[in-house]
Amino acid sequence: MNKPSLIVVGGFAGAGKTTVATKLSGKYNYPVFSSDVVNDALRPSLQKTFKEVSPVAYKVMWHLVRKQLDAGVTVIVDTHMAAAHIWESLDALKQDLHDIQVIPIILQATLDTHRSRIEERGRTNKEHLNLGGDKLEDVLFKYEFIENLNRPDLIRVNADGKPDEVYASVEKIIKEHLDLN
């Protein structure tokens, strides 16, 4: 069995996480786990708000990720990674599963880039849940968390460019780490 890897694509809203994760999944056939998708699936059944469901959604996501890694499957996680509890879950997973390779990538852009992409996303997809229902100003602590994150394992990618350029940068990192060249 091959050594599984965990590719984490994180960043603030509008960084391009889902775009990058989806393209990687399509090209390499790795499953994607997203806290937002799990949240979307749980909310109707639990009849609760995005914020109320979020803690459960993260637990479910990490549980599913762990099961796939245990089975030897390389997976992609698409989530903001802008809270200590998310990094604690990732570190616990790394500690429990010694044989996995973890590639934590943060897509980083300016606030103007994030704001522009969030606004465009809201215009083109009215159903899209922007920022958990909050205003940009109300979630800037996530942006600051990412900006101030200091971890030796963290790989930062400039996400201010066009989506194809951002994807190419991430794919290059993945190829190098997973020896896919």
Secondary structure, 3 states (H helix, E strand, C coil): CCCCEEEEEEECCCCCHHHHHHHHHHHHCCCEEEHHHHHHHHHHHHCCCHHHHHHHHHHHHHHHHHHHHHCCCCEEEECCCCCHHHHHHHHHHHHHCCCCEEEEEEEECCHHHHHHHHHHHHHHCCCCCCHHHCCHHHHHHHHHHHHHCCCCCCEEEECCCCHHHHHHHHHHHHHHHHCCC
